[in-house]
């Protein structure tokens, strides 16, 4: 009996291959081909029979073009006809046809095993291992291991995101290990959007992916300026007031402004899948960042629904790696120098001469005392000039600052448990004395894997920030100080006042003034990732965050803020400074706040390839709650500046009392994404989200958002030959609707304010503060994007182009109502107004030199961007605000006119300065000329939005050396030159000013001058003379680094060692000559870097 069973098993084992062959061969084929390639031939067979074909692509090229005309033929008959006269044979096993050449044994199939690691020897999970020329393969497991059945002779291809693809010959061995190296030129294969990871082949959205290696080439000390240098579409609006102040958060946009007034145009920030603030991103350790993905259009941002209108910045941090204990340390000391090259101030003698020409010392007919006083003032100042007094006031509040950043990462773990500890300390000193921003943080990550199916991760972190402003005050105070004044008295001590009796700004800086802000927060993120199988995956995430803030602002009672001027009894034109009432001297403002945020989401996705069809589905739900509260008070009246405790204050601020506020916002959303790819050539992408939020009216609390996109991977078409220069040609388009909810809480609700200073029948009354709007809803943005991606000659030349059009509808604006209705604010919030943005983005990259044999590559990238915005619909409130701005005669206000740009400039036309009188000649709307300025004559004369702006970067790599330079440019924009308007023509002769005030002002009849009469120092008016074309070029970043060869450092137990140098903001060339950094100067910084791993 037992022998019979054995015989039966042997017979079955012997017959199975024949049965499989017979079953496969029973399939019938009808084909008609003319000079077809082997790939086209096998694809046609696969489509009709479902059989898989395994062959060596290089060997198959030896086959001649295939011409065939068969009808209802067996597979074996077709293969015999094609291969009969060649040196190739075939075998059919398990629905797979294997093509072989020469003496390879028919039907021989081998099993190969191996392990895939990176350059450091760490395993790489998820590496694709395939047989060259086929779609047959597998992926490595968590330990980097793989097992694959292959023909006895073939070539294996190993590919992984961010790594160079490896192709290895297989000759029948049982073990084949693979080591992969990083590829800096690889085209990103996936897009990380914060919810799912999607293949670029089927992604229709407009994105920019910035990798860790890119961030290491630029170190500006500010992650946002780094992003702007790497992607021109992330535009930072230069803040001419704040300059390089480390405590000033820059203003940035993606693809133009999408709102005004109550709305915000800043993008949404996502950190490891959860929403975070720009301030936290600004303060985080850059070394923790693995990648940054900037999502720009509706197809890319749609999964964020109501929060996505202004773009989304997705940040992924470094995840711990398994293996033996590793320590990575990064140290970057920085030296910063104030950039004062845009200041061209008068020296002591020039300033005194300007005052004389301005008429400050002219004799007064019939008033000998005033004449004498004027002459005495002049000679006192002239005496100082003769004695060599020429104080460099600009140098007094600034210093060459030294900053330092330390970052450390400890990681390791066994097969199932991986851990990491990260920490950083950043002491960022500003170039204004005693200003800076100190940050430190600590994080702990733990990852546990259960049977290769479930991964549980937890990351806990703590962060602390201490920001302190300079006690030296605003930099413009020193730019206005007269150089013939001595800040120090004869005894060497700082004088409280200068010779004219005005406060000495250096004395003010040495008072115990302070302005500090402290923030600390703790966060914990827990996630579970379950790989269910058969393409299904379930991910649950939860985050809790608690933070505290504190502010401390103190001004000494001896500060000049508490001085007022009175007429000098001994000088009819003079004035003296006297202190205010003691109850008002000195001020202390204390505030504190706390917040608690909860976020949770559950997502499921399905990924499956069925022959030529690739399907992806993702769905999920998300819930958020944000609670915050704050308290503050202002105390005044300090008798002694040594005692700044609130107990020493005399009173609260006049008519003031302690204040507090609280806010709670809850939101919930459901999302779904479906992606279909056919044969890697055509794809369709559908996404939707349904959001609800407590911020909106009861009648509009929920809203749907959606997008549709598609594209064509032209490079995957069969008509492209294998040796084509074309690596990538992708055409894509998308359309969708997203929203924006960046506004304060409770604007949809009716609010009351308690009148704590009053009592009614022994109770505290409440008065109506604001009227609610139950119809208040999200701003809707309708976005269209058409894009093209091109890669040639193995990515030696690459091009990305996007054209977009965005229309924002229902913009949040304030509606004014009659005071008789009883609203203290006389307004409520509603959805009115519409704005559109159109533009394009181009990114062109080229490898000028590429020599892998000598480890050499030189690459150049050029980015260009254009955006034009237009206000297409406004309400009466905006028209009223526009009329109010139009009456402004000092600086151009915002323009709110239908059909015009939000960044337009309006001014009264000017013909320049009349040579006969030194007065400005204005052009009225009827064309007549006048000396009288009239706001009604304003016309549109410029736009601050440039016609094109972008970056030019170059990178040279050779044998471990890496040289990188980035230039930023802007062409075609306009600006209102406030230096000319306020510091040249509108200059007050009692203060120092730009040298042009002396050299270019009108002084005598018949003189052709750029600026009006030097004796006319009354207020200047807005005119087209001060609107100038602002074209500029900045050398924003230069870096040089060297990675030591492993052969040099490995004997010392060092895995990696890098030395680097960075220089930032080396020069700024502009067609506009104006002072930059008015409240805080700009700076150049020089950074040294040391990074090593052991």
URMODA-V393208 format. One record per residue. N is the residue number from 1. RES is the residue in one small letter. PHI is phi in whole degrees, 0 to 359 (none if undefined). Layout:
<<N | RES | PHI> <N | RES | PHI>>
This chain:
<<1 | x | none> <2 | x | 294> <3 | x | 298> <4 | x | 297> <5 | x | 296> <6 | x | 295> <7 | x | 297> <8 | x | 297> <9 | x | 296> <10 | x | 296> <11 | x | 296> <12 | x | 295> <13 | x | 299> <14 | x | 284> <15 | x | 278> <16 | x | 305> <17 | x | 301> <18 | x | 291> <19 | x | 295> <20 | x | 296> <21 | x | 297> <22 | x | 296> <23 | x | 295> <24 | x | 293> <25 | x | 286> <26 | x | 287> <27 | x | 288> <28 | x | 258> <29 | x | 230> <30 | x | 235> <31 | x | 222> <32 | x | 218> <33 | x | 234> <34 | x | 228> <35 | x | 53> <36 | x | 274> <37 | x | 280> <38 | x | 299> <39 | x | 297> <40 | x | 296> <41 | x | 298> <42 | x | 292> <43 | x | 297> <44 | x | 293> <45 | x | 297> <46 | x | 299> <47 | x | 294> <48 | x | 271> <49 | x | 247> <50 | x | 81> <51 | x | 289> <52 | x | 262> <53 | x | 238> <54 | x | 242> <55 | x | 201> <56 | x | 275> <57 | x | 297> <58 | x | 292> <59 | x | 294> <60 | x | 295> <61 | x | 294> <62 | x | 287> <63 | x | 290> <64 | x | 287> <65 | x | 305> <66 | x | 259> <67 | x | 243> <68 | x | 209> <69 | x | 214> <70 | x | 232> <71 | x | 222> <72 | x | 54> <73 | x | 258> <74 | x | 289> <75 | x | 298> <76 | x | 297> <77 | x | 294> <78 | x | 293> <79 | x | 294> <80 | x | 299> <81 | x | 294> <82 | x | 281> <83 | x | 259> <84 | x | 303> <85 | x | 263> <86 | x | 247> <87 | x | 270> <88 | x | 254> <89 | x | 233> <90 | x | 210> <91 | x | 219> <92 | x | 238> <93 | x | 210> <94 | x | 50> <95 | x | 65> <96 | x | 234> <97 | x | 259> <98 | x | 251> <99 | x | 263> <100 | x | 225> <101 | x | 238> <102 | x | 72> <103 | x | 265> <104 | x | 302> <105 | x | 291> <106 | x | 302> <107 | x | 82> <108 | x | 288> <109 | x | 233> <110 | x | 252> <111 | x | 247> <112 | x | 247> <113 | x | 237> <114 | x | 183> <115 | x | 226> <116 | x | 249> <117 | x | 229> <118 | x | 268> <119 | x | 296> <120 | x | 268> <121 | x | 87> <122 | x | 277> <123 | x | 293> <124 | x | 243> <125 | x | 281> <126 | x | 84> <127 | x | 286> <128 | x | 275> <129 | x | 246> <130 | x | 223> <131 | x | 275> <132 | x | 304> <133 | x | 86> <134 | x | 230> <135 | x | 253> <136 | x | 274> <137 | x | 176> <138 | x | 206> <139 | x | 235> <140 | x | 285> <141 | x | 274> <142 | x | 297> <143 | x | 265> <144 | x | 77> <145 | x | 264> <146 | x | 214> <147 | x | 220> <148 | x | 211> <149 | x | 271> <150 | x | 220> <151 | x | 296> <152 | x | 298> <153 | x | 227> <154 | x | 194> <155 | x | 235> <156 | x | 258> <157 | x | 242> <158 | x | 249> <159 | x | 227> <160 | x | 204> <161 | x | 300> <162 | x | 83> <163 | x | 243> <164 | x | 291> <165 | x | 292> <166 | x | 253> <167 | x | 239> <168 | x | 233> <169 | x | 281> <170 | x | 246> <171 | x | 236> <172 | x | 100> <173 | x | 290> <174 | x | 273> <175 | x | 234> <176 | x | 216> <177 | x | 269> <178 | x | 229> <179 | x | 247> <180 | x | 251> <181 | x | 243> <182 | x | 293> <183 | x | 240> <184 | x | 286> <185 | x | 253> <186 | x | 293> <187 | x | 284> <188 | x | 305> <189 | x | 263> <190 | x | 225> <191 | x | 241> <192 | x | 262> <193 | x | 252> <194 | x | 94> <195 | x | 245> <196 | x | 229> <197 | x | 249> <198 | x | 242> <199 | x | 289> <200 | x | 293> <201 | x | 302> <202 | x | 245> <203 | x | 257> <204 | x | 263> <205 | x | 281> <206 | x | 262> <207 | x | 222> <208 | x | 232> <209 | x | 251> <210 | x | 245> <211 | x | 268> <212 | x | 302> <213 | x | 296> <214 | x | 293> <215 | x | 295> <216 | x | 288> <217 | x | 277> <218 | x | 229> <219 | x | 221> <220 | x | 259> <221 | x | 80> <222 | x | 217> <223 | x | 300> <224 | x | 286> <225 | x | 293> <226 | x | 295> <227 | x | 298> <228 | x | 297> <229 | x | 289> <230 | x | 268> <231 | x | 221> <232 | x | 296> <233 | x | 291> <234 | x | 270> <235 | x | 265> <236 | x | 259> <237 | x | 278> <238 | x | 298> <239 | x | 262> <240 | x | 288> <241 | x | 272> <242 | x | 283> <243 | x | 56> <244 | x | 257> <245 | x | 304> <246 | x | 293> <247 | x | 259> <248 | x | 255> <249 | x | 280> <250 | x | 290> <251 | x | 260> <252 | x | 220> <253 | x | 219> <254 | x | 238> <255 | x | 61> <256 | x | 86> <257 | x | 280> <258 | x | 246> <259 | x | 197> <260 | x | 210> <261 | x | 58> <262 | x | 293> <263 | x | 282> <264 | x | 243> <265 | x | 255> <266 | x | 284> <267 | x | 288> <268 | x | 274> <269 | x | 251> <270 | x | 238> <271 | x | 243> <272 | x | 52> <273 | x | 92> <274 | x | 236> <275 | x | 295> <276 | x | 220> <277 | x | 262> <278 | x | 297> <279 | x | 296> <280 | x | 289> <281 | x | 295> <282 | x | 300> <283 | x | 265> <284 | x | 281> <285 | x | 283> <286 | x | 297> <287 | x | 294> <288 | x | 280> <289 | x | 277> <290 | x | 270> <291 | x | 200> <292 | x | 231> <293 | x | 244> <294 | x | 261> <295 | x | 266> <296 | x | 243> <297 | x | 252> <298 | x | 296> <299 | x | 296> <300 | x | 277> <301 | x | 257> <302 | x | 302> <303 | x | 294> <304 | x | 261> <305 | x | 48> <306 | x | 289> <307 | x | 251> <308 | x | 258> <309 | x | 298> <310 | x | 264> <311 | x | 94> <312 | x | 226> <313 | x | 249> <314 | x | 258> <315 | x | 247> <316 | x | 250> <317 | x | 267> <318 | x | 293> <319 | x | 262> <320 | x | 296> <321 | x | 247> <322 | x | 285> <323 | x | 123> <324 | x | 291> <325 | x | 302> <326 | x | 231> <327 | x | 236> <328 | x | 241> <329 | x | 236> <330 | x | 228> <331 | x | 229> <332 | x | 225> <333 | x | 276> <334 | x | 228> <335 | x | 245> <336 | x | 243> <337 | x | 235> <338 | x | 298> <339 | x | 262> <340 | x | 249> <341 | x | 293> <342 | x | 273> <343 | x | 262> <344 | x | 230> <345 | x | 268> <346 | x | 287> <347 | x | 276> <348 | x | 298> <349 | x | 293> <350 | x | 295> <351 | x | 296> <352 | x | 295> <353 | x | 293> <354 | x | 300> <355 | x | 299> <356 | x | 295> <357 | x | 293> <358 | x | 285> <359 | x | 91> <360 | x | 291> <361 | x | 243> <362 | x | 295> <363 | x | 294> <364 | x | 254> <365 | x | 298> <366 | x | 82> <367 | x | 228> <368 | x | 293> <369 | x | 294> <370 | x | 294> <371 | x | 299> <372 | x | 296> <373 | x | 299> <374 | x | 295> <375 | x | 295> <376 | x | 296> <377 | x | 297> <378 | x | 297> <379 | x | 291> <380 | x | 297> <381 | x | 289> <382 | x | 295> <383 | x | 297> <384 | x | 299> <385 | x | 296> <386 | x | 296> <387 | x | 280> <388 | x | 89> <389 | x | 289> <390 | x | 208> <391 | x | 293> <392 | x | 273> <393 | x | 294> <394 | x | 296> <395 | x | 278> <396 | x | 288> <397 | x | 271> <398 | x | 252> <399 | x | 208> <400 | x | 278> <401 | x | 273> <402 | x | 238> <403 | x | 241> <404 | x | 210> <405 | x | 230> <406 | x | 239> <407 | x | 218> <408 | x | 221> <409 | x | 225> <410 | x | 243> <411 | x | 215> <412 | x | 167> <413 | x | 145> <414 | x | 270> <415 | x | 295> <416 | x | 254> <417 | x | 235> <418 | x | 234> <419 | x | 222> <420 | x | 203> <421 | x | 231> <422 | x | 236> <423 | x | 209> <424 | x | 209> <425 | x | 219> <426 | x | 230> <427 | x | 252> <428 | x | 258> <429 | x | 269> <430 | x | 274> <431 | x | 279> <432 | x | 279> <433 | x | 304> <434 | x | 63> <435 | x | 246> <436 | x | 171> <437 | x | 213> <438 | x | 255> <439 | x | 224> <440 | x | 210> <441 | x | 199> <442 | x | 215> <443 | x | 220> <444 | x | 225> <445 | x | 239> <446 | x | 223> <447 | x | 232> <448 | x | 234> <449 | x | 247> <450 | x | 244> <451 | x | 53> <452 | x | 57> <453 | x | 242> <454 | x | 236> <455 | x | 240> <456 | x | 249> <457 | x | 236> <458 | x | 218> <459 | x | 229> <460 | x | 248> <461 | x | 217> <462 | x | 226> <463 | x | 220> <464 | x | 221> <465 | x | 229> <466 | x | 236> <467 | x | 250> <468 | x | 221> <469 | x | 273> <470 | x | 288> <471 | x | 286> <472 | x | 282> <473 | x | 78> <474 | x | 280> <475 | x | 296> <476 | x | 298> <477 | x | 300> <478 | x | 279> <479 | x | 291> <480 | x | 266> <481 | x | 292> <482 | x | 282> <483 | x | 289> <484 | x | 275> <485 | x | 269> <486 | x | 261> <487 | x | 284> <488 | x | 253> <489 | x | 284> <490 | x | 296> <491 | x | 274> <492 | x | 88> <493 | x | 266> <494 | x | 293> <495 | x | 275> <496 | x | 299> <497 | x | 229> <498 | x | 270> <499 | x | 295> <500 | x | 272> <501 | x | 89> <502 | x | 284> <503 | x | 297> <504 | x | 273> <505 | x | 297> <506 | x | 289> <507 | x | 294> <508 | x | 300> <509 | x | 292> <510 | x | 264> <511 | x | 280> <512 | x | 283> <513 | x | 287> <514 | x | 206> <515 | x | 211> <516 | x | 239> <517 | x | 223> <518 | x | 238> <519 | x | 222> <520 | x | 220> <521 | x | 209> <522 | x | 239> <523 | x | 222> <524 | x | 224> <525 | x | 240> <526 | x | 238> <527 | x | 219> <528 | x | 229> <529 | x | 241> <530 | x | 249> <531 | x | 274> <532 | x | 291> <533 | x | 117> <534 | x | 57> <535 | x | 91> <536 | x | 265> <537 | x | 212> <538 | x | 236> <539 | x | 230> <540 | x | 241> <541 | x | 223> <542 | x | 216> <543 | x | 223> <544 | x | 233> <545 | x | 220> <546 | x | 232> <547 | x | 220> <548 | x | 225> <549 | x | 232> <550 | x | 212> <551 | x | 233> <552 | x | 218> <553 | x | 239> <554 | x | 225> <555 | x | 236> <556 | x | 298> <557 | x | 296> <558 | x | 272> <559 | x | 293> <560 | x | 293> <561 | x | 298> <562 | x | 251> <563 | x | 247> <564 | x | 230> <565 | x | 258> <566 | x | 227> <567 | x | 292> <568 | x | 284> <569 | x | 295> <570 | x | 261> <571 | x | 212> <572 | x | 296> <573 | x | 256> <574 | x | 265> <575 | x | 215> <576 | x | 237> <577 | x | 261> <578 | x | 231> <579 | x | 288> <580 | x | 281> <581 | x | 302> <582 | x | 299> <583 | x | 293> <584 | x | 252> <585 | x | 280> <586 | x | 80> <587 | x | 209> <588 | x | 231> <589 | x | 240> <590 | x | 245> <591 | x | 213> <592 | x | 212> <593 | x | 207> <594 | x | 212> <595 | x | 215> <596 | x | 218> <597 | x | 240> <598 | x | 239> <599 | x | 216> <600 | x | 213> <601 | x | 208> <602 | x | 229> <603 | x | 231> <604 | x | 228> <605 | x | 219> <606 | x | 231> <607 | x | 228> <608 | x | 212> <609 | x | 248> <610 | x | 241> <611 | x | 55> <612 | x | 267> <613 | x | 253> <614 | x | 250> <615 | x | 245> <616 | x | 222> <617 | x | 227> <618 | x | 224> <619 | x | 215> <620 | x | 180> <621 | x | 222> <622 | x | 217> <623 | x | 222> <624 | x | 221> <625 | x | 217> <626 | x | 232> <627 | x | 242> <628 | x | 210> <629 | x | 209> <630 | x | 210> <631 | x | 219> <632 | x | 201> <633 | x | 205> <634 | x | 236> <635 | x | 244> <636 | x | 227> <637 | x | 86> <638 | x | 248> <639 | x | 284> <640 | x | 223> <641 | x | 285> <642 | x | 282> <643 | x | 242> <644 | x | 250> <645 | x | 290> <646 | x | 304> <647 | x | 295> <648 | x | 268> <649 | x | 281> <650 | x | 277> <651 | x | 201> <652 | x | 285> <653 | x | 306> <654 | x | 309> <655 | x | 63> <656 | x | 240> <657 | x | 201> <658 | x | 303> <659 | x | 234> <660 | x | 208> <661 | x | 207> <662 | x | 214> <663 | x | 209> <664 | x | 225> <665 | x | 232> <666 | x | 238> <667 | x | 213> <668 | x | 211> <669 | x | 209> <670 | x | 237> <671 | x | 224> <672 | x | 206> <673 | x | 218> <674 | x | 234> <675 | x | 227> <676 | x | 229> <677 | x | 235> <678 | x | 251> <679 | x | 56> <680 | x | 60> <681 | x | 254> <682 | x | 242> <683 | x | 214> <684 | x | 226> <685 | x | 229> <686 | x | 237> <687 | x | 218> <688 | x | 205> <689 | x | 212> <690 | x | 238> <691 | x | 246> <692 | x | 225> <693 | x | 211> <694 | x | 286> <695 | x | 286> <696 | x | 254> <697 | x | 296> <698 | x | 300> <699 | x | 273> <700 | x | 225> <701 | x | 286> <702 | x | 247> <703 | x | 206> <704 | x | 266> <705 | x | 222> <706 | x | 206> <707 | x | 206> <708 | x | 224> <709 | x | 214> <710 | x | 198> <711 | x | 189> <712 | x | 223> <713 | x | 275> <714 | x | 297> <715 | x | 292> <716 | x | 270> <717 | x | 290> <718 | x | 290> <719 | x | 284> <720 | x | 271> <721 | x | 286> <722 | x | 299> <723 | x | 270> <724 | x | 294> <725 | x | 287> <726 | x | 276> <727 | x | 263> <728 | x | 209> <729 | x | 213> <730 | x | 235> <731 | x | 248> <732 | x | 218> <733 | x | 208> <734 | x | 207> <735 | x | 212> <736 | x | 192> <737 | x | 235> <738 | x | 233> <739 | x | 223> <740 | x | 214> <741 | x | 230> <742 | x | 278> <743 | x | 208> <744 | x | 292> <745 | x | 290> <746 | x | 72> <747 | x | 290> <748 | x | 270> <749 | x | 248> <750 | x | 287> <751 | x | 237> <752 | x | 238> <753 | x | 238> <754 | x | 286> <755 | x | 265> <756 | x | 293> <757 | x | 272> <758 | x | 229> <759 | x | 229> <760 | x | 228> <761 | x | 56> <762 | x | 64> <763 | x | 234> <764 | x | 272> <765 | x | 280> <766 | x | 230> <767 | x | 245> <768 | x | 294> <769 | x | 257> <770 | x | 202> <771 | x | 268> <772 | x | 284> <773 | x | 230> <774 | x | 293> <775 | x | 262> <776 | x | 297> <777 | x | 221> <778 | x | 294> <779 | x | 290> <780 | x | 259> <781 | x | 240> <782 | x | 259> <783 | x | 238> <784 | x | 240> <785 | x | 219> <786 | x | 236> <787 | x | 224> <788 | x | 217> <789 | x | 237> <790 | x | 225> <791 | x | 222> <792 | x | 231> <793 | x | 52> <794 | x | 55> <795 | x | 67> <796 | x | 294> <797 | x | 231> <798 | x | 227> <799 | x | 214> <800 | x | 233> <801 | x | 229> <802 | x | 225> <803 | x | 243> <804 | x | 224> <805 | x | 217> <806 | x | 237> <807 | x | 236> <808 | x | 259> <809 | x | 244> <810 | x | 70> <811 | x | 295> <812 | x | 287> <813 | x | 222> <814 | x | 260> <815 | x | 260> <816 | x | 272> <817 | x | 240> <818 | x | 294> <819 | x | 301> <820 | x | 294> <821 | x | 282> <822 | x | 91> <823 | x | 265> <824 | x | 302> <825 | x | 267> <826 | x | 54> <827 | x | 199> <828 | x | 212> <829 | x | 263> <830 | x | 214> <831 | x | 264> <832 | x | 216> <833 | x | 105> <834 | x | 214> <835 | x | 225> <836 | x | 235> <837 | x | 231> <838 | x | 235> <839 | x | 182> <840 | x | 215> <841 | x | 225> <842 | x | 230> <843 | x | 229> <844 | x | 246> <845 | x | 234> <846 | x | 214> <847 | x | 269> <848 | x | 291> <849 | x | 231> <850 | x | 211> <851 | x | 227> <852 | x | 301> <853 | x | 297> <854 | x | 255> <855 | x | 53> <856 | x | 231> <857 | x | 206> <858 | x | 235> <859 | x | 235> <860 | x | 235> <861 | x | 235> <862 | x | 234> <863 | x | 244> <864 | x | 222> <865 | x | 220> <866 | x | 223> <867 | x | 220> <868 | x | 233> <869 | x | 249> <870 | x | 212> <871 | x | 274> <872 | x | 261> <873 | x | 205> <874 | x | 225> <875 | x | 252> <876 | x | 295> <877 | x | 298> <878 | x | 291> <879 | x | 297> <880 | x | 295> <881 | x | 294> <882 | x | 294> <883 | x | 296> <884 | x | 294> <885 | x | 296> <886 | x | 293> <887 | x | 280> <888 | x | 297> <889 | x | 246> <890 | x | 253> <891 | x | 232> <892 | x | 300> <893 | x | 267> <894 | x | 296> <895 | x | 256> <896 | x | 243> <897 | x | 227> <898 | x | 299> <899 | x | 88> <900 | x | 247> <901 | x | 281> <902 | x | 291> <903 | x | 258> <904 | x | 288> <905 | x | 243> <906 | x | 243> <907 | x | 205> <908 | x | 279> <909 | x | 299> <910 | x | 227> <911 | x | 262> <912 | x | 104> <913 | x | 262> <914 | x | 290> <915 | x | 298> <916 | x | 279> <917 | x | 242> <918 | x | 78> <919 | x | 261> <920 | x | 277> <921 | x | 257> <922 | x | 259> <923 | x | 251> <924 | x | 279> <925 | x | 295> <926 | x | 275> <927 | x | 94> <928 | x | 286> <929 | x | 254> <930 | x | 205> <931 | x | 269> <932 | x | 267> <933 | x | 278> <934 | x | 224> <935 | x | 301> <936 | x | 292> <937 | x | 269> <938 | x | 297> <939 | x | 226> <940 | x | 289> <941 | x | 225> <942 | x | 178> <943 | x | 211> <944 | x | 289> <945 | x | 286> <946 | x | 290> <947 | x | 288> <948 | x | 203> <949 | x | 214> <950 | x | 173> <951 | x | 230> <952 | x | 233> <953 | x | 229> <954 | x | 221> <955 | x | 223> <956 | x | 242> <957 | x | 240> <958 | x | 207> <959 | x | 48> <960 | x | 93> <961 | x | 275> <962 | x | 224> <963 | x | 247> <964 | x | 226> <965 | x | 223> <966 | x | 229> <967 | x | 245> <968 | x | 241> <969 | x | 222> <970 | x | 211> <971 | x | 225> <972 | x | 94> <973 | x | 272> <974 | x | 241> <975 | x | 214> <976 | x | 265> <977 | x | 284> <978 | x | 289> <979 | x | 296> <980 | x | 295> <981 | x | 289> <982 | x | 247> <983 | x | 247> <984 | x | 238> <985 | x | 281> <986 | x | 263> <987 | x | 291> <988 | x | 271> <989 | x | 295> <990 | x | 278> <991 | x | 243> <992 | x | 289> <993 | x | 203> <994 | x | 300> <995 | x | 299> <996 | x | 295> <997 | x | 296> <998 | x | 268> <999 | x | 269> <1000 | x | 244> <1001 | x | 271> <1002 | x | 288> <1003 | x | 232> <1004 | x | 226> <1005 | x | 302> <1006 | x | 89> <1007 | x | 279> <1008 | x | 270> <1009 | x | 237> <1010 | x | 280> <1011 | x | 231> <1012 | x | 290> <1013 | x | 315> <1014 | x | 295> <1015 | x | 272> <1016 | x | 262> <1017 | x | 246> <1018 | x | 285> <1019 | x | 302> <1020 | x | 274> <1021 | x | 239> <1022 | x | 293> <1023 | x | 217> <1024 | x | 291> <1025 | x | 297> <1026 | x | 262> <1027 | x | 269> <1028 | x | 231> <1029 | x | 287> <1030 | x | 253> <1031 | x | 260> <1032 | x | 217> <1033 | x | 224> <1034 | x | 239> <1035 | x | 268> <1036 | x | 276> <1037 | x | 205> <1038 | x | 223> <1039 | x | 218> <1040 | x | 221> <1041 | x | 222> <1042 | x | 221> <1043 | x | 261> <1044 | x | 291> <1045 | x | 300> <1046 | x | 297> <1047 | x | 296> <1048 | x | 281> <1049 | x | 256> <1050 | x | 300> <1051 | x | 299> <1052 | x | 262> <1053 | x | 64> <1054 | x | 254> <1055 | x | 280> <1056 | x | 221> <1057 | x | 211> <1058 | x | 227> <1059 | x | 247> <1060 | x | 214> <1061 | x | 219> <1062 | x | 230> <1063 | x | 226> <1064 | x | 236> <1065 | x | 54> <1066 | x | 289> <1067 | x | 204> <1068 | x | 224> <1069 | x | 257> <1070 | x | 218> <1071 | x | 283> <1072 | x | 251> <1073 | x | 262> <1074 | x | 211> <1075 | x | 284> <1076 | x | 243> <1077 | x | 79> <1078 | x | 284> <1079 | x | 272> <1080 | x | 211> <1081 | x | 290> <1082 | x | 287> <1083 | x | 213> <1084 | x | 256> <1085 | x | 234> <1086 | x | 231> <1087 | x | 239> <1088 | x | 249> <1089 | x | 225> <1090 | x | 228> <1091 | x | 222> <1092 | x | 211> <1093 | x | 232> <1094 | x | 230>>
